[in-house]
Every structure is written in C-alpha cells, then in structure tokens.
Amino acid sequence: MLLKDKAIIVTGSTTGIGAGIARRCVDEGAKVLVHGRSEERAKALVKRLGSASTYHIDDMADPESPARIVASAVKAFGKIDGLVNNAAWVKRGDLASTDSTLFDTIMAVNARAPMLMIREAIGYLQKSEGSVVGIGSINAYTGEPRQLPYAMSKAAHATMSRNLANAYASKRVRFNHFNVGWVLTDNEYQLKISEGLGKDWPERMAGGSEVPSGRMTSPEDIAAHTVFWLSDQSRPISGAVIDLEQFSVVGRLLLKEGD
C-alpha cells in the first residue's frame, strides 16, 4: 500500500475529483479527512470509506476555515502526512462579466485558501516530512475566454506550489502540482447538459480532438496520480508541475495550426 498509516487531508472531497482521491487514498492504506460544504454528501462518503475516514464541513471562502480543517484532522489522526488542495470554485467569467465580487470570491477559494491550508498545516508537515499536492488546471496557461478569473486563480495556485517547493526544500516538505485537463465528473456532466448537450455527450466526444484516447479522463485517473505524489515513492521530487491531459497543450496548439 502506497499510503499505509498516513493521514491525509483532501479539500473539496465530497464530489468529483476530490471524492475519487479520498477513495483511492483509503484504498492505499491512508486515513483521510473528507472536506466539503454538504454534510449529507460528506456523511455518505465517509460511510462508504469506513473507519479510516472522518469529515469536516466548512466554506473555503472563509479565511478562518483552514485553521478549523487542520485542527479537525489533527484531532482525528494526531498528525498530518499529506494535503491535497483540491477545493475550487468554477464559475464562468470574461472581462465584461467579472466584477470585483466574482474575482475576489474565486481568488479566495482557488488561491488564498490553498495557501492558508498550507500555512496552517506546515508545522505538522515538517514533522512528518510530508507532501502537498495541488489540483490545478491547464487553464492556468491562458484559459478559455469565458474562464478569465478561474484561469488567473489557477495560475496563482501553480506559482505558489513552485514557490513553496523552493522555500521548503531543505525542510523535506514536498510540493507538486497538477494542471488537470477535462475530467468527466458528475458536476461537469450536469453542466454540459445545462448548456445544451445531450445526455450522451461524453460518448460523442470520445475519439475527437478533445478526447483522443477514446474515453474521457475520470476522477479515478487523477486519483491514481495523486496517491503516487503523496507517497514516499515519489521522493525526492518537489516543485513538479505536471499536465494531466490526454495530450500536451503545445501539441494541441500545433495540431490546430496544422488543420
């Protein structure tokens, strides 16, 4: 087991990628703090995960929430070996529609909260020589036109991961980061239906330029990568920013230019 007896916090883990990561961490022997805003969903996931898990309900937009989340993990497990900063707010916004309220809320959840989570957990992570994995997005490179504030927040998250990898290298706390591509989560499925796609849209995307492998990336795919980077098997690497996409962003751009 890659994470035997390790204590892991996974923010935003009651649905989607976070829930997939929480499940895989427990399967690999970890104890996991599930975090989210829905107690109903959290209870259902913890019931499935069993005694190796507990949950904490909090809103990452609140700057005091990271202290409470970390305190809950320490109370439950007595230590912290790993942190997955997965919680994020995805909200459409271009230059015209992004006002100060939208911008501040997205940055608070997607950039400030991960930093504050690390700030609260860093003492415990130094004791355990732990690992932090940031779940970002390929939107960090430039982003879609309708994803302006989201793209900015994800670029900030990636830069923070690199910065802290440098700052804490001698402390043996590792920081690695994923720029995640298109993932078939329940929320993404429902979003595309609300935007006019049919119920079979994932199947219709398979094999196209967005999904060349023939199937969409799943939360379980991201979870498999995450447990490796949380584990001691990935030592001593720190500061890596990895694109978890079906082919490279550069390759996509070149392909489009050649069409």
C-alpha positions as protocol buffer text, in pm:
chain_id: "A"
residue {
  index: 1
  type: MET
  ca { x: 0 y: 0 z: 0 }
}
residue {
  index: 2
  type: LEU
  ca { x: 142 y: 338 z: -105 }
}
residue {
  index: 3
  type: LEU
  ca { x: -5 y: 539 z: 184 }
}
residue {
  index: 4
  type: LYS
  ca { x: -15 y: 291 z: 471 }
}
residue {
  index: 5
  type: ASP
  ca { x: -84 y: 470 z: 804 }
}
residue {
  index: 6
  type: LYS
  ca { x: -53 y: 818 z: 651 }
}
residue {
  index: 7
  type: ALA
  ca { x: -302 y: 1090 z: 749 }
}
residue {
  index: 8
  type: ILE
  ca { x: -424 y: 1292 z: 452 }
}
residue {
  index: 9
  type: ILE
  ca { x: -649 y: 1598 z: 417 }
}
residue {
  index: 10
  type: VAL
  ca { x: -837 y: 1625 z: 86 }
}
residue {
  index: 11
  type: THR
  ca { x: -1023 y: 1952 z: 45 }
}
residue {
  index: 12
  type: GLY
  ca { x: -1332 y: 1961 z: -171 }
}
residue {
  index: 13
  type: SER
  ca { x: -1365 y: 1585 z: -148 }
}
residue {
  index: 14
  type: THR
  ca { x: -1738 y: 1518 z: -124 }
}
residue {
  index: 15
  type: THR
  ca { x: -1776 y: 1505 z: -504 }
}
residue {
  index: 16
  type: GLY
  ca { x: -1580 y: 1469 z: -826 }
}
residue {
  index: 17
  type: ILE
  ca { x: -1201 y: 1453 z: -835 }
}
residue {
  index: 18
  type: GLY
  ca { x: -1173 y: 1507 z: -460 }
}
residue {
  index: 19
  type: ALA
  ca { x: -1401 y: 1216 z: -379 }
}
residue {
  index: 20
  type: GLY
  ca { x: -1204 y: 995 z: -617 }
}
residue {
  index: 21
  type: ILE
  ca { x: -882 y: 1095 z: -444 }
}
residue {
  index: 22
  type: ALA
  ca { x: -1028 y: 1028 z: -98 }
}
residue {
  index: 23
  type: ARG
  ca { x: -1141 y: 680 z: -203 }
}
residue {
  index: 24
  type: ARG
  ca { x: -804 y: 593 z: -357 }
}
residue {
  index: 25
  type: CYS
  ca { x: -614 y: 721 z: -52 }
}
residue {
  index: 26
  type: VAL
  ca { x: -814 y: 493 z: 177 }
}
residue {
  index: 27
  type: ASP
  ca { x: -765 y: 202 z: -63 }
}
residue {
  index: 28
  type: GLU
  ca { x: -389 y: 267 z: -36 }
}
residue {
  index: 29
  type: GLY
  ca { x: -396 y: 249 z: 344 }
}
residue {
  index: 30
  type: ALA
  ca { x: -438 y: 614 z: 444 }
}
residue {
  index: 31
  type: LYS
  ca { x: -661 y: 782 z: 696 }
}
residue {
  index: 32
  type: VAL
  ca { x: -849 y: 1065 z: 526 }
}
residue {
  index: 33
  type: LEU
  ca { x: -1022 y: 1383 z: 632 }
}
residue {
  index: 34
  type: VAL
  ca { x: -1303 y: 1447 z: 386 }
}
residue {
  index: 35
  type: HIS
  ca { x: -1392 y: 1813 z: 346 }
}
residue {
  index: 36
  type: GLY
  ca { x: -1681 y: 1984 z: 174 }
}
residue {
  index: 37
  type: ARG
  ca { x: -1981 y: 2210 z: 220 }
}
residue {
  index: 38
  type: SER
  ca { x: -2253 y: 1942 z: 210 }
}
residue {
  index: 39
  type: GLU
  ca { x: -2284 y: 1734 z: 526 }
}
residue {
  index: 40
  type: GLU
  ca { x: -2518 y: 1491 z: 351 }
}
residue {
  index: 41
  type: ARG
  ca { x: -2258 y: 1414 z: 86 }
}
residue {
  index: 42
  type: ALA
  ca { x: -1976 y: 1401 z: 339 }
}
residue {
  index: 43
  type: LYS
  ca { x: -2162 y: 1154 z: 559 }
}
residue {
  index: 44
  type: ALA
  ca { x: -2240 y: 932 z: 260 }
}
residue {
  index: 45
  type: LEU
  ca { x: -1877 y: 921 z: 150 }
}
residue {
  index: 46
  type: VAL
  ca { x: -1742 y: 858 z: 500 }
}
residue {
  index: 47
  type: LYS
  ca { x: -1993 y: 576 z: 543 }
}
residue {
  index: 48
  type: ARG
  ca { x: -1852 y: 421 z: 227 }
}
residue {
  index: 49
  type: LEU
  ca { x: -1490 y: 479 z: 329 }
}
residue {
  index: 50
  type: GLY
  ca { x: -1534 y: 339 z: 679 }
}
residue {
  index: 51
  type: SER
  ca { x: -1341 y: 395 z: 1000 }
}
residue {
  index: 52
  type: ALA
  ca { x: -1031 y: 522 z: 819 }
}
residue {
  index: 53
  type: SER
  ca { x: -1213 y: 847 z: 743 }
}
residue {
  index: 54
  type: THR
  ca { x: -1380 y: 1141 z: 908 }
}
residue {
  index: 55
  type: TYR
  ca { x: -1525 y: 1464 z: 772 }
}
residue {
  index: 56
  type: HIS
  ca { x: -1528 y: 1837 z: 829 }
}
residue {
  index: 57
  type: ILE
  ca { x: -1783 y: 2080 z: 684 }
}
residue {
  index: 58
  type: ASP
  ca { x: -1658 y: 2429 z: 604 }
}
residue {
  index: 59
  type: ASP
  ca { x: -1660 y: 2700 z: 339 }
}
residue {
  index: 60
  type: MET
  ca { x: -1319 y: 2773 z: 191 }
}
residue {
  index: 61
  type: ALA
  ca { x: -1425 y: 3131 z: 115 }
}
residue {
  index: 62
  type: ASP
  ca { x: -1398 y: 3191 z: 491 }
}
residue {
  index: 63
  type: PRO
  ca { x: -1033 y: 3272 z: 574 }
}
residue {
  index: 64
  type: GLU
  ca { x: -1074 y: 3105 z: 913 }
}
residue {
  index: 65
  type: SER
  ca { x: -1179 y: 2770 z: 763 }
}
residue {
  index: 66
  type: PRO
  ca { x: -826 y: 2630 z: 702 }
}
residue {
  index: 67
  type: ALA
  ca { x: -743 y: 2653 z: 1072 }
}
residue {
  index: 68
  type: ARG
  ca { x: -1058 y: 2461 z: 1158 }
}
residue {
  index: 69
  type: ILE
  ca { x: -998 y: 2195 z: 892 }
}
residue {
  index: 70
  type: VAL
  ca { x: -641 y: 2133 z: 1004 }
}
residue {
  index: 71
  type: ALA
  ca { x: -749 y: 2121 z: 1369 }
}
residue {
  index: 72
  type: SER
  ca { x: -1010 y: 1858 z: 1282 }
}
residue {
  index: 73
  type: ALA
  ca { x: -752 y: 1642 z: 1109 }
}
residue {
  index: 74
  type: VAL
  ca { x: -507 y: 1665 z: 1398 }
}
residue {
  index: 75
  type: LYS
  ca { x: -782 y: 1586 z: 1647 }
}
residue {
  index: 76
  type: ALA
  ca { x: -885 y: 1279 z: 1446 }
}
residue {
  index: 77
  type: PHE
  ca { x: -543 y: 1147 z: 1345 }
}
residue {
  index: 78
  type: GLY
  ca { x: -283 y: 1317 z: 1566 }
}
residue {
  index: 79
  type: LYS
  ca { x: -72 y: 1413 z: 1265 }
}
residue {
  index: 80
  type: ILE
  ca { x: -78 y: 1523 z: 901 }
}
residue {
  index: 81
  type: ASP
  ca { x: 132 y: 1344 z: 639 }
}
residue {
  index: 82
  type: GLY
  ca { x: -26 y: 1487 z: 328 }
}
residue {
  index: 83
  type: LEU
  ca { x: -251 y: 1762 z: 200 }
}
residue {
  index: 84
  type: VAL
  ca { x: -441 y: 1769 z: -128 }
}
residue {
  index: 85
  type: ASN
  ca { x: -556 y: 2120 z: -215 }
}
residue {
  index: 86
  type: ASN
  ca { x: -841 y: 2023 z: -443 }
}
residue {
  index: 87
  type: ALA
  ca { x: -1131 y: 2251 z: -345 }
}
residue {
  index: 88
  type: ALA
  ca { x: -1210 y: 2509 z: -611 }
}
residue {
  index: 89
  type: TRP
  ca { x: -1492 y: 2726 z: -733 }
}
residue {
  index: 90
  type: VAL
  ca { x: -1558 y: 2703 z: -1107 }
}
residue {
  index: 91
  type: LYS
  ca { x: -1756 y: 2999 z: -1234 }
}
residue {
  index: 92
  type: ARG
  ca { x: -1779 y: 3135 z: -1586 }
}
residue {
  index: 93
  type: GLY
  ca { x: -1650 y: 3488 z: -1633 }
}
residue {
  index: 94
  type: ASP
  ca { x: -1497 y: 3703 z: -1907 }
}
residue {
  index: 95
  type: LEU
  ca { x: -1367 y: 4059 z: -1887 }
}
residue {
  index: 96
  type: ALA
  ca { x: -1712 y: 4214 z: -1915 }
}
residue {
  index: 97
  type: SER
  ca { x: -1881 y: 3988 z: -1659 }
}
residue {
  index: 98
  type: THR
  ca { x: -1604 y: 3964 z: -1399 }
}
residue {
  index: 99
  type: ASP
  ca { x: -1670 y: 4225 z: -1135 }
}
residue {
  index: 100
  type: SER
  ca { x: -1478 y: 4266 z: -810 }
}
residue {
  index: 101
  type: THR
  ca { x: -1711 y: 4037 z: -615 }
}
residue {
  index: 102
  type: LEU
  ca { x: -1675 y: 3746 z: -858 }
}
residue {
  index: 103
  type: PHE
  ca { x: -1299 y: 3795 z: -884 }
}
residue {
  index: 104
  type: ASP
  ca { x: -1246 y: 3817 z: -508 }
}
residue {
  index: 105
  type: THR
  ca { x: -1457 y: 3507 z: -436 }
}
residue {
  index: 106
  type: ILE
  ca { x: -1282 y: 3292 z: -696 }
}
residue {
  index: 107
  type: MET
  ca { x: -939 y: 3403 z: -579 }
}
residue {
  index: 108
  type: ALA
  ca { x: -1035 y: 3346 z: -216 }
}
residue {
  index: 109
  type: VAL
  ca { x: -1137 y: 2984 z: -275 }
}
residue {
  index: 110
  type: ASN
  ca { x: -893 y: 2886 z: -551 }
}
residue {
  index: 111
  type: ALA
  ca { x: -574 y: 3070 z: -449 }
}
residue {
  index: 112
  type: ARG
  ca { x: -596 y: 3212 z: -98 }
}
residue {
  index: 113
  type: ALA
  ca { x: -747 y: 2903 z: 66 }
}
residue {
  index: 114
  type: PRO
  ca { x: -477 y: 2661 z: -58 }
}
residue {
  index: 115
  type: MET
  ca { x: -210 y: 2895 z: 76 }
}
residue {
  index: 116
  type: LEU
  ca { x: -383 y: 2924 z: 413 }
}
residue {
  index: 117
  type: MET
  ca { x: -431 y: 2546 z: 429 }
}
residue {
  index: 118
  type: ILE
  ca { x: -57 y: 2501 z: 387 }
}
residue {
  index: 119
  type: ARG
  ca { x: 18 y: 2779 z: 635 }
}
residue {
  index: 120
  type: GLU
  ca { x: -191 y: 2603 z: 900 }
}
residue {
  index: 121
  type: ALA
  ca { x: -55 y: 2255 z: 821 }
}
residue {
  index: 122
  type: ILE
  ca { x: 311 y: 2333 z: 761 }
}
residue {
  index: 123
  type: GLY
  ca { x: 428 y: 2259 z: 1115 }
}
residue {
  index: 124
  type: TYR
  ca { x: 274 y: 1912 z: 1103 }
}
residue {
  index: 125
  type: LEU
  ca { x: 404 y: 1853 z: 750 }
}
residue {
  index: 126
  type: GLN
  ca { x: 757 y: 1941 z: 862 }
}
residue {
  index: 127
  type: LYS
  ca { x: 734 y: 1684 z: 1142 }
}
residue {
  index: 128
  type: SER
  ca { x: 618 y: 1413 z: 903 }
}
residue {
  index: 129
  type: GLU
  ca { x: 829 y: 1530 z: 606 }
}
residue {
  index: 130
  type: GLY
  ca { x: 500 y: 1535 z: 425 }
}
residue {
  index: 131
  type: SER
  ca { x: 373 y: 1602 z: 77 }
}
residue {
  index: 132
  type: VAL
  ca { x: 135 y: 1862 z: -67 }
}
residue {
  index: 133
  type: VAL
  ca { x: -40 y: 1805 z: -399 }
}
residue {
  index: 134
  type: GLY
  ca { x: -215 y: 2096 z: -567 }
}
residue {
  index: 135
  type: ILE
  ca { x: -501 y: 2017 z: -803 }
}
residue {
  index: 136
  type: GLY
  ca { x: -489 y: 2290 z: -1065 }
}
residue {
  index: 137
  type: SER
  ca { x: -598 y: 2325 z: -1425 }
}
residue {
  index: 138
  type: ILE
  ca { x: -450 y: 2361 z: -1771 }
}
residue {
  index: 139
  type: ASN
  ca { x: -650 y: 2684 z: -1775 }
}
residue {
  index: 140
  type: ALA
  ca { x: -354 y: 2823 z: -1580 }
}
residue {
  index: 141
  type: TYR
  ca { x: -168 y: 2869 z: -1908 }
}
residue {
  index: 142
  type: THR
  ca { x: -417 y: 3110 z: -2063 }
}
residue {
  index: 143
  type: GLY
  ca { x: -763 y: 2968 z: -2011 }
}
residue {
  index: 144
  type: GLU
  ca { x: -1079 y: 2979 z: -2216 }
}
residue {
  index: 145
  type: PRO
  ca { x: -1214 y: 3329 z: -2290 }
}
residue {
  index: 146
  type: ARG
  ca { x: -1507 y: 3266 z: -2056 }
}
residue {
  index: 147
  type: GLN
  ca { x: -1277 y: 3147 z: -1775 }
}
residue {
  index: 148
  type: LEU
  ca { x: -1079 y: 3464 z: -1702 }
}
residue {
  index: 149
  type: PRO
  ca { x: -1089 y: 3476 z: -1318 }
}
residue {
  index: 150
  type: TYR
  ca { x: -1072 y: 3097 z: -1288 }
}
residue {
  index: 151
  type: ALA
  ca { x: -764 y: 3085 z: -1511 }
}
residue {
  index: 152
  type: MET
  ca { x: -598 y: 3361 z: -1308 }
}
residue {
  index: 153
  type: SER
  ca { x: -665 y: 3175 z: -984 }
}
residue {
  index: 154
  type: LYS
  ca { x: -521 y: 2850 z: -1118 }
}
residue {
  index: 155
  type: ALA
  ca { x: -208 y: 3025 z: -1241 }
}
residue {
  index: 156
  type: ALA
  ca { x: -163 y: 3167 z: -891 }
}
residue {
  index: 157
  type: HIS
  ca { x: -202 y: 2820 z: -739 }
}
residue {
  index: 158
  type: ALA
  ca { x: 63 y: 2672 z: -967 }
}
residue {
  index: 159
  type: THR
  ca { x: 307 y: 2954 z: -892 }
}
residue {
  index: 160
  type: MET
  ca { x: 251 y: 2907 z: -519 }
}
residue {
  index: 161
  type: SER
  ca { x: 334 y: 2536 z: -550 }
}
residue {
  index: 162
  type: ARG
  ca { x: 664 y: 2613 z: -721 }
}
residue {
  index: 163
  type: ASN
  ca { x: 748 y: 2889 z: -475 }
}
residue {
  index: 164
  type: LEU
  ca { x: 687 y: 2674 z: -168 }
}
residue {
  index: 165
  type: ALA
  ca { x: 878 y: 2381 z: -317 }
}
residue {
  index: 166
  type: ASN
  ca { x: 1180 y: 2610 z: -324 }
}
residue {
  index: 167
  type: ALA
  ca { x: 1113 y: 2761 z: 17 }
}
residue {
  index: 168
  type: TYR
  ca { x: 1075 y: 2426 z: 197 }
}
residue {
  index: 169
  type: ALA
  ca { x: 1317 y: 2204 z: 6 }
}
residue {
  index: 170
  type: SER
  ca { x: 1559 y: 2186 z: 298 }
}
residue {
  index: 171
  type: LYS
  ca { x: 1269 y: 2110 z: 536 }
}
residue {
  index: 172
  type: ARG
  ca { x: 1185 y: 1799 z: 329 }
}
residue {
  index: 173
  type: VAL
  ca { x: 825 y: 1908 z: 271 }
}
residue {
  index: 174
  type: ARG
  ca { x: 740 y: 1846 z: -92 }
}
residue {
  index: 175
  type: PHE
  ca { x: 505 y: 2046 z: -314 }
}
residue {
  index: 176
  type: ASN
  ca { x: 391 y: 1912 z: -651 }
}
residue {
  index: 177
  type: HIS
  ca { x: 111 y: 2034 z: -871 }
}
residue {
  index: 178
  type: PHE
  ca { x: -121 y: 1906 z: -1143 }
}
residue {
  index: 179
  type: ASN
  ca { x: -259 y: 2110 z: -1431 }
}
residue {
  index: 180
  type: VAL
  ca { x: -563 y: 1893 z: -1488 }
}
residue {
  index: 181
  type: GLY
  ca { x: -742 y: 1881 z: -1823 }
}
residue {
  index: 182
  type: TRP
  ca { x: -1101 y: 1790 z: -1899 }
}
residue {
  index: 183
  type: VAL
  ca { x: -1238 y: 1539 z: -1645 }
}
residue {
  index: 184
  type: LEU
  ca { x: -1576 y: 1367 z: -1651 }
}
residue {
  index: 185
  type: THR
  ca { x: -1712 y: 1447 z: -1307 }
}
residue {
  index: 186
  type: ASP
  ca { x: -2079 y: 1446 z: -1212 }
}
residue {
  index: 187
  type: ASN
  ca { x: -2073 y: 1825 z: -1195 }
}
residue {
  index: 188
  type: GLU
  ca { x: -1915 y: 1855 z: -1541 }
}
residue {
  index: 189
  type: TYR
  ca { x: -2169 y: 1612 z: -1683 }
}
residue {
  index: 190
  type: GLN
  ca { x: -2460 y: 1817 z: -1549 }
}
residue {
  index: 191
  type: LEU
  ca { x: -2302 y: 2148 z: -1654 }
}
residue {
  index: 192
  type: LYS
  ca { x: -2274 y: 2039 z: -2016 }
}
residue {
  index: 193
  type: ILE
  ca { x: -2634 y: 1919 z: -2016 }
}
residue {
  index: 194
  type: SER
  ca { x: -2742 y: 2258 z: -1881 }
}
residue {
  index: 195
  type: GLU
  ca { x: -2551 y: 2419 z: -2167 }
}
residue {
  index: 196
  type: GLY
  ca { x: -2748 y: 2222 z: -2425 }
}
residue {
  index: 197
  type: LEU
  ca { x: -2556 y: 1899 z: -2484 }
}
residue {
  index: 198
  type: GLY
  ca { x: -2746 y: 1571 z: -2484 }
}
residue {
  index: 199
  type: LYS
  ca { x: -2721 y: 1303 z: -2218 }
}
residue {
  index: 200
  type: ASP
  ca { x: -2481 y: 1102 z: -2434 }
}
residue {
  index: 201
  type: TRP
  ca { x: -2234 y: 1388 z: -2483 }
}
residue {
  index: 202
  type: PRO
  ca { x: -1934 y: 1206 z: -2325 }
}
residue {
  index: 203
  type: GLU
  ca { x: -1969 y: 923 z: -2575 }
}
residue {
  index: 204
  type: ARG
  ca { x: -1997 y: 1167 z: -2865 }
}
residue {
  index: 205
  type: MET
  ca { x: -1676 y: 1342 z: -2754 }
}
residue {
  index: 206
  type: ALA
  ca { x: -1478 y: 1017 z: -2748 }
}
residue {
  index: 207
  type: GLY
  ca { x: -1212 y: 996 z: -3016 }
}
residue {
  index: 208
  type: GLY
  ca { x: -1236 y: 1365 z: -3108 }
}
residue {
  index: 209
  type: SER
  ca { x: -967 y: 1628 z: -3073 }
}
residue {
  index: 210
  type: GLU
  ca { x: -1060 y: 1688 z: -2707 }
}
residue {
  index: 211
  type: VAL
  ca { x: -1069 y: 1317 z: -2614 }
}
residue {
  index: 212
  type: PRO
  ca { x: -822 y: 1140 z: -2845 }
}
residue {
  index: 213
  type: SER
  ca { x: -785 y: 830 z: -2627 }
}
residue {
  index: 214
  type: GLY
  ca { x: -1145 y: 726 z: -2688 }
}
residue {
  index: 215
  type: ARG
  ca { x: -1268 y: 795 z: -2336 }
}
residue {
  index: 216
  type: MET
  ca { x: -1277 y: 1097 z: -2110 }
}
residue {
  index: 217
  type: THR
  ca { x: -1038 y: 1126 z: -1817 }
}
residue {
  index: 218
  type: SER
  ca { x: -1205 y: 1017 z: -1493 }
}
residue {
  index: 219
  type: PRO
  ca { x: -1162 y: 1127 z: -1132 }
}
residue {
  index: 220
  type: GLU
  ca { x: -1007 y: 787 z: -1067 }
}
residue {
  index: 221
  type: ASP
  ca { x: -735 y: 861 z: -1322 }
}
residue {
  index: 222
  type: ILE
  ca { x: -639 y: 1178 z: -1135 }
}
residue {
  index: 223
  type: ALA
  ca { x: -658 y: 994 z: -803 }
}
residue {
  index: 224
  type: ALA
  ca { x: -405 y: 735 z: -920 }
}
residue {
  index: 225
  type: HIS
  ca { x: -151 y: 1008 z: -992 }
}
residue {
  index: 226
  type: THR
  ca { x: -227 y: 1184 z: -665 }
}
residue {
  index: 227
  type: VAL
  ca { x: -154 y: 890 z: -438 }
}
residue {
  index: 228
  type: PHE
  ca { x: 185 y: 841 z: -604 }
}
residue {
  index: 229
  type: TRP
  ca { x: 286 y: 1202 z: -541 }
}
residue {
  index: 230
  type: LEU
  ca { x: 163 y: 1182 z: -183 }
}
residue {
  index: 231
  type: SER
  ca { x: 362 y: 864 z: -129 }
}
residue {
  index: 232
  type: ASP
  ca { x: 726 y: 814 z: -39 }
}
residue {
  index: 233
  type: GLN
  ca { x: 780 y: 650 z: -378 }
}
residue {
  index: 234
  type: SER
  ca { x: 781 y: 994 z: -540 }
}
residue {
  index: 235
  type: ARG
  ca { x: 1064 y: 1123 z: -318 }
}
residue {
  index: 236
  type: PRO
  ca { x: 1273 y: 1333 z: -351 }
}
residue {
  index: 237
  type: ILE
  ca { x: 1094 y: 1515 z: -634 }
}
residue {
  index: 238
  type: SER
  ca { x: 942 y: 1851 z: -545 }
}
residue {
  index: 239
  type: GLY
  ca { x: 833 y: 2152 z: -749 }
}
residue {
  index: 240
  type: ALA
  ca { x: 698 y: 1949 z: -1039 }
}
residue {
  index: 241
  type: VAL
  ca { x: 404 y: 2098 z: -1230 }
}
residue {
  index: 242
  type: ILE
  ca { x: 254 y: 1820 z: -1438 }
}
residue {
  index: 243
  type: ASP
  ca { x: -10 y: 1846 z: -1709 }
}
residue {
  index: 244
  type: LEU
  ca { x: -264 y: 1566 z: -1660 }
}
residue {
  index: 245
  type: GLU
  ca { x: -420 y: 1595 z: -2003 }
}
residue {
  index: 246
  type: GLN
  ca { x: -464 y: 1341 z: -2282 }
}
residue {
  index: 247
  type: PHE
  ca { x: -205 y: 1518 z: -2491 }
}
residue {
  index: 248
  type: SER
  ca { x: 4 y: 1827 z: -2441 }
}
residue {
  index: 249
  type: VAL
  ca { x: -129 y: 2178 z: -2465 }
}
residue {
  index: 250
  type: VAL
  ca { x: 156 y: 2263 z: -2702 }
}
residue {
  index: 251
  type: GLY
  ca { x: 63 y: 1965 z: -2917 }
}
residue {
  index: 252
  type: ARG
  ca { x: -299 y: 2079 z: -2929 }
}
residue {
  index: 253
  type: LEU
  ca { x: -200 y: 2425 z: -3046 }
}
residue {
  index: 254
  type: LEU
  ca { x: 28 y: 2286 z: -3316 }
}
residue {
  index: 255
  type: LEU
  ca { x: -242 y: 2044 z: -3428 }
}
residue {
  index: 256
  type: LYS
  ca { x: -494 y: 2326 z: -3467 }
}
residue {
  index: 257
  type: GLU
  ca { x: -244 y: 2535 z: -3662 }
}
residue {
  index: 258
  type: GLY
  ca { x: -188 y: 2243 z: -3900 }
}
residue {
  index: 259
  type: ASP
  ca { x: -558 y: 2174 z: -3965 }
}
